[in-house]
Every structure is written in structure tokens, then in C-alpha cells.
Amino acid sequence: MYPTLFTTPGVKKFAEAIDHERQAQLAKFGDQKHPDGTGQYPETIDADVARMACQQADEGGYLDWLHILREEVAEAFAESDPARLRAELIQVAAVCAAWIHDLDTRP
């Protein structure tokens, strides 16, 4: 379908699934423009709490995908600078790709 652009295991399949979903969204809603709505209270507090919970889970040996994704999403929601928000959203997408790859490669 696409030329080989992705070398990380699972990323090509992830990108194709996202592309399919984006086409469905565009067909249903068109090109949408909305304010970010990020960088406000209580999201900034939530990000601190999510970071601490993720760190504690890691230190306690019970870190899971929910902790990791919750932290990344909370950090994105707390960010008001557009460039930093974009970077955080890329991290959210990368964690989603890793989690989906984990699901796809389980026995």
C-alpha cells in the first residue's frame, strides 16, 4: 500500500490504521479547526499527578501501558505552547503505537 518508510516493528500497520481512521473522520466531519483547550488548571496538576503515579509504578515494579499513556496524555493536556504540545502529542501517538504493537504481538 505504501512504500517502505517505517522500520520500527508495528509502525507501518499503525500508520495505515491511523490513515484509514483519518479518512473516515474527514468523510464524516470534514477538516476541523478547534482551539487547543490545553495548558489550564486542573490539567497542569493532573500532569504532575500522572508523572508521579507513573514513576511510583515503575519503581514498584507494576508499571503498565495505562500508566504510561495516562502520563503522556496528561502532559499534552497541560501544555499550552503549540510546539511543545505537538511534541507531547507525538509522544502520545508513539506510546499508542507501542501499546498496539504489544497487543498485536501477544500470543
C-alpha positions as CSV (number, residue, x, y, z in Angstrom):
1,M,0.0,0.0,0.0
2,Y,2.7,2.5,1.0
3,P,6.4,2.4,0.2
4,T,8.6,1.1,3.0
5,L,9.0,4.2,5.1
6,F,8.8,2.7,8.6
7,T,11.5,0.5,10.1
8,T,10.2,0.2,13.7
9,P,8.1,-3.0,14.2
10,G,4.4,-2.4,14.0
11,V,4.6,1.3,13.0
12,K,3.6,0.7,9.3
13,K,0.5,-1.2,10.4
14,F,-0.2,1.6,13.0
15,A,0.2,4.4,10.4
16,E,-2.1,2.6,8.0
17,A,-4.7,2.2,10.6
18,I,-4.5,5.9,11.5
19,D,-4.7,6.9,7.9
20,H,-7.8,4.7,7.5
21,E,-9.4,6.3,10.6
22,R,-8.5,9.9,9.5
23,Q,-10.1,9.3,6.1
24,A,-13.3,8.2,7.9
25,Q,-13.1,11.3,10.1
26,L,-12.6,13.6,7.1
27,A,-15.5,12.0,5.3
28,K,-17.8,12.4,8.3
29,F,-16.7,15.8,9.7
30,G,-14.6,17.4,7.1
31,D,-11.4,19.3,8.0
32,Q,-12.0,20.5,11.6
33,K,-10.5,23.5,13.3
34,H,-10.8,23.9,17.1
35,P,-8.9,25.7,19.9
36,D,-6.5,23.5,21.8
37,G,-8.0,24.0,25.2
38,T,-4.8,22.8,26.9
39,G,-2.5,24.3,29.4
40,Q,-5.1,25.2,32.0
41,Y,-5.9,24.2,35.6
42,P,-6.6,21.4,36.5
43,E,-4.7,19.8,33.6
44,T,-1.4,21.1,34.9
45,I,-2.0,19.4,38.3
46,D,-3.2,16.2,36.6
47,A,0.1,16.0,34.7
48,D,2.1,16.2,37.9
49,V,-0.1,13.5,39.5
50,A,0.2,11.3,36.4
51,R,4.0,11.7,36.3
52,M,4.3,10.7,40.0
53,A,2.0,7.7,39.6
54,C,4.0,6.5,36.6
55,Q,7.2,6.9,38.4
56,Q,5.9,5.1,41.5
57,A,4.5,2.3,39.4
58,D,7.9,1.9,37.7
59,E,9.8,1.9,41.0
60,G,7.3,-0.5,42.4
61,G,7.5,-2.9,39.5
62,Y,3.9,-2.6,38.4
63,L,4.2,-0.1,35.5
64,D,1.7,-0.8,32.8
65,W,0.6,0.8,29.5
66,L,-2.3,2.6,31.2
67,H,0.2,4.5,33.5
68,I,2.5,5.4,30.6
69,L,-0.3,6.6,28.2
70,R,-2.1,8.5,31.0
71,E,1.1,10.3,31.8
72,E,1.7,11.3,28.2
73,V,-1.9,12.4,27.6
74,A,-1.8,14.4,30.9
75,E,1.4,16.1,29.8
76,A,-0.1,17.0,26.5
77,F,-3.3,18.4,28.1
78,A,-1.1,20.5,30.4
79,E,0.9,22.1,27.6
80,S,0.0,25.5,26.2
81,D,2.9,26.2,23.9
82,P,1.9,24.9,20.4
83,A,5.4,23.4,19.5
84,R,5.7,21.7,22.9
85,L,2.0,20.5,22.6
86,R,2.8,19.0,19.2
87,A,5.9,17.2,20.7
88,E,3.7,15.8,23.5
89,L,1.1,14.6,21.1
90,I,3.8,12.8,19.1
91,Q,4.8,11.1,22.3
92,V,1.1,10.1,22.8
93,A,1.0,8.6,19.3
94,A,4.2,6.8,19.8
95,V,3.0,5.2,23.1
96,C,-0.2,4.2,21.3
97,A,1.9,2.6,18.6
98,A,4.0,0.7,21.1
99,W,0.9,-0.4,23.0
100,I,-0.9,-1.6,19.9
101,H,2.3,-3.4,18.7
102,D,2.4,-5.1,22.1
103,L,-1.3,-6.2,21.7
104,D,-0.7,-7.4,18.1
105,T,2.4,-9.5,19.0
106,R,1.0,-11.2,22.0
107,P,0.5,-15.0,21.7
